[in-house]
Amino acid sequence: MTPDTGTRIPTITREDLRQARRSRLLWGALVLVALLVLPAFWSRTSNLRAIEGQPPPAVEGVLLVPGYLSTYLFLVVAALAYGAVAAERESGSVRLLLGLAGTRRDVLVGKLLARVAMLVGVLAALLAAMAGMLALNERVAVVPFLLVGGWVLVYGAAWTAFAVGVSAAFASQYRALVAIAGTYVVLAWNAPVWKAVLEPGLRALLPPGLSPYVSALNPTLSLAVVSRWLVAASTSAPDEVGAGPAAVSGLVLLGIAAVGLLVGARRFGTVDVG
């Protein structure tokens, strides 16, 4: 009797989790990010002081979380996801997965679930360490931190989904990595392409009243944009973002994740894997 192909997704997910946990590149990226983020975060939050007209130190501490994670988080995403499917195609082992009653959809979904689970675990550990630092400094606002922490996990999962999709679109790990990194470099808020071309172009196209939406249209800024709105919605901090730009920012991020997955699924679904 032929096994149900749907049952292959949990098997592929478990096996991929087992293999991903052995990745030296992943753990190296995690250690590097921890060394870059945690000491600087501790130093900054331990020096927070109450300033008239500014949010309380506990709220300021939460607002610092996205800024310290945004740049380095993508290193973990890239290390974790660029070879998710491309490595299997490059080595030819994808034929074994497909030969064991698995479909291409099973492979893609199983890889996606495994890599998102790993990313969530890594980010949860970093967030727990940051929360502990805030607590030691007696500067932790629980509800805002939980909201921002939840959004950090969604943000990381969305970029991981995009990266897994890109990985599925290429038969070479190197090409997948270049495509993922290239996308981020083009869209990165502090890179020349965004600052010199995309941002001025959007400001010229949009009416002046929609200028707050310019930042919302950049998915690499989504972490900060939505986090600031969540903090303002859960505290007395001023709302400098607005619900509209925050919603657009979240949708843009989810959109790029969906595009990456759809393109990857389409190319992986039609390519000859031998």
N, C-alpha and C positions, 0 to 999 in steps of 0.2 A: 504494500500500500504506500502510495506517495505521501510523504509528510506535508502537512500544511505549511506553505511558504511563510505564512505570517509568524510562525513560531521561530523563524530564523532570526528575527530582529533581536530578541533578548539574548540569544546565543552570541550573535555578532557583537552586541553591546558589551557583554561580559568579557569576551575575548579581547576586544579592543581596549577596554579599561585595563585589563591585565598587562597588555603590551605597552600602553601609553604610560603606565606607572614606572616602566623601566627606562623611559626616555631621559637620557642625560641632558639633552638640550632643554627639555621642559623643566627639569629640576634646577638646572643651571640658571635658566631665565627667572625662575621663582626666587632662588637665593639672591640673584642680582637685584631684582626688584625690591625684595625685602630689605636688602642692605642700602639701597638708594632711598627708599621711602620711609621706613620706620624710624631710623635715627633722626632724620630731618623733621619728621612729624612730631616726634617727642620734644625736640628742641623748640619747635615753634609753639606748640600747644602749652608747654610749661611756662612760657613767657607771656601768655595771654593775660591781659588786665582789663578791668572794667573801664570803659571810656564813655563819657557822656555823649548821647546821640548815636551810639553804636549798639548792636545787639550784645546781650550778655556773653561773657567768655565761653559759657557752655554751648551757646548757639554758634558762636564764631568757630569753635572747635569742630562742630559738625560741618560747617560750610567749608572748612579746609580739606575735608576728606576727598571730595571729587578732584580738587586741584592737584593733590599729591598722587592720586591714582591714575588720572586721565592719560598722561603721556606714557607711563610705564606699563599700564595694563595691556596695551596693544602688543608689547613684547611677548607677554605670556600667551595672548591669543594666537599670535603668529607661530610661536614655537609649538603650541599645542595642536594647531589645526592644519597647518600648511601641507603636511604629509598624510592627512587622515585617509584620503582615498588615493591621492596621487602616488603614495608610496606603494600601495597594493598594486596599482596599475604598472608602475615602473618595474617592480620585481616580478610581476606575473602572478602573484599569489591571489589576485582578485578572481582568477579563473577557478581556483579551489573553492573560494567562497560561493561563487555562482554555481559550481558543480554540486554543491551539497544542498540542493533544493532551495537555495536562496535566490531571490531576484535582485535586480539592480536597485530597486527601491529599498529592499531589505538592507542591502549594504550601506546605502546612503543614510537611511534613517538610523540604523544601528550605530554607524560612525558618529553621526550627529549627536545622538543621545549620550554616547560615551564621552565625547569631547566636551559637551556642555556640562555633564556631571563633573568631570575633572576640573573644568574652569570654575564652576560654582564652589567646589571644595577648596580650591586655591584661594579664591577671593574671600570666601567665608573665613578662612584662617587669617588673612591679612586684616579683614575688618574686625575680627575678634581681638587681634593684637592692638589695633588702633583704639577700639573701645576700651580695652584695658588701660591704655595710656591715658585716655581722657578721664577714666575713673580714678586713676592714681593721682591725677592732678585736680580731682574734684571738679571736673569740667565736662560732664557728660549730660546731654539732654536726650533722654531715652527715646521718646517718641520720634523726634526728628532724625535721630541716628538710625533707628530702625527703618524709617521711610527712605532715607538716603541710601542706607545699606541695601535695601531691597532693590532700589533702582540701579545701584551699581551692579548687582547680580544680573538684572535684566539687560543692562547695557552690555555687559561682558558676554552674556549668552547670545545677544543679537549679533555682535561682531564675530563670535565664534561660528554661528550659523552661516554668516556670509563667507567666512574663511573656509569652512567645510565645503560649501557649494563651489567656491573657486577651486579648491583642491580636486573636486570631482570632475571639473572641466578640463583638467590637464593630465597628461600621462607622464609628466616630469615634475618631481618635487621642486626643482630649481625654478621652473617656469611658474608653478603655483605660488611659490614664495615671492617671486618678482611681481606677480599680478596683485597679490595681497598687499605687499609693501607699497607698490606703486599707487594703488587706490588710496591708501592712507596718506601717502605723501602729497597727492593731489588735493585731498580734502582737509588735511591737517590745518587747524585754525592758525597755527604759528608758522606755516610754511609759505614760501613766496607765491605759489600758485593761488592760494586762497587770498592772501593779503594784497597781492598786486593785480590780480585778474578777477577772480570770482566775486569777492566781496564788493569791490568798487562797481563791477558790472551789475550785481544785484541791486545795489543802492541806486544806481542810475535807472534801472528798469522799474523798480517798485515806487509807488507814490510815497511822499515823505511820511504820511501817517502809518505806513506799514514798515518803517525802518526797524522796529523791534523784531520783525520776523526774519531779518537777514541772518542773524546768528542762529535762529531756530532752523534754518534751512541747511545748516552744516551738521552732519551726523556726528562729527568728532566733538562738537560742542554740546551735544545732547546731554551728556553726563552733567555738565555744570548748569545748563539752562533749566533742566527739569529738577535738579537737586535744589537749586535756589528757590524755585516755586514751591516745592514740597516743604522746605524749611519755613518759608513765609506763611504757608497755609497752616502750619502746625505750631507756630510761635507768634510772638508779637513783632518779629522782624519785618521790615518794609518789603512789600512785594515789588521788586524791581523788574520782574519778568512778565507776569501776567499769565492768566490761564490759557489764553489763545496761543501765544508763542510756545508755551510749555507743551500744549497738546500737539501742535504742529511739529515741534522738535521730536517728540516721542514717535509720531507717525513716520517722520522721515527716517529715523533710525530703523524702525521695523520694516520700512519699505526697502532699505538697502539690504537688510538681512534676507528679505523675501526674494529680491532680485538675484542675489548671489546664489541662493538655493535653487531657484527656478532655472537659471542659466546652467548651473552645474548639473542639475537633474536632467535637463534636456540634452546636454552634450554627452553626459555619461550614459544616458539611455539609448543613444544612437551609435556610439563609437564601437568599433570592432575591437574586442579585448582578446581575440584569439581563441 
